[in-house]
């Protein structure tokens, strides 16, 4: 019986519950799409940097 009534409890606020304003579409896309892509690109660059540096230093071979 408690499982059936659990969504009704979501409408009541708890003490100290102070939700902020919602995110705009731009902020949402920035946080959940843009930031992960940027982090992936930075990590991929840092991982491949030693190989880039090694190939750049051996121009005679």
C-alpha positions in Angstrom: 0.0 0.0 0.0 2.9 2.4 0.7 4.3 1.8 -2.8 1.1 2.9 -4.4 0.9 6.1 -2.4 4.6 7.1 -2.7 4.1 9.5 -5.7 1.7 11.5 -3.5 4.5 12.1 -1.0 6.6 13.8 -3.7 4.2 16.7 -3.7 4.9 17.6 0.0 7.9 19.7 0.8 10.4 18.6 3.5 11.7 21.0 6.1 14.6 22.9 4.6 13.7 22.1 1.1 14.4 25.1 -1.0 14.5 24.3 -4.8 16.2 26.9 -6.9 15.1 28.2 -10.3 15.1 25.8 -13.2 17.8 25.7 -15.9 17.3 27.3 -19.3 17.6 25.2 -22.4 21.0 26.8 -23.1 22.3 26.0 -19.6 20.9 22.4 -19.8 22.6 21.8 -23.1 25.8 23.4 -21.9 26.0 21.3 -18.7 24.8 18.0 -20.1 26.1 18.1 -23.7 28.8 20.7 -24.1 30.7 20.1 -20.9 31.1 16.3 -21.4 32.2 16.8 -25.0 34.7 19.4 -23.9 36.0 17.2 -21.2 36.3 14.2 -23.6 38.3 16.4 -26.0 40.7 17.6 -23.3 41.3 14.1 -21.9 41.8 12.7 -25.4 44.3 15.4 -26.2 46.2 14.9 -23.0 46.3 11.1 -23.6 47.7 11.6 -27.1 50.1 14.4 -26.2 53.1 12.2 -25.4 52.7 10.5 -28.8 52.4 13.9 -30.6 55.5 15.1 -28.7 57.5 12.0 -29.5 56.7 12.1 -33.3 57.4 15.8 -33.4 60.9 15.4 -32.0 62.0 12.7 -34.4 62.0 14.5 -37.7 65.0 12.6 -39.0 63.3 9.2 -39.0 
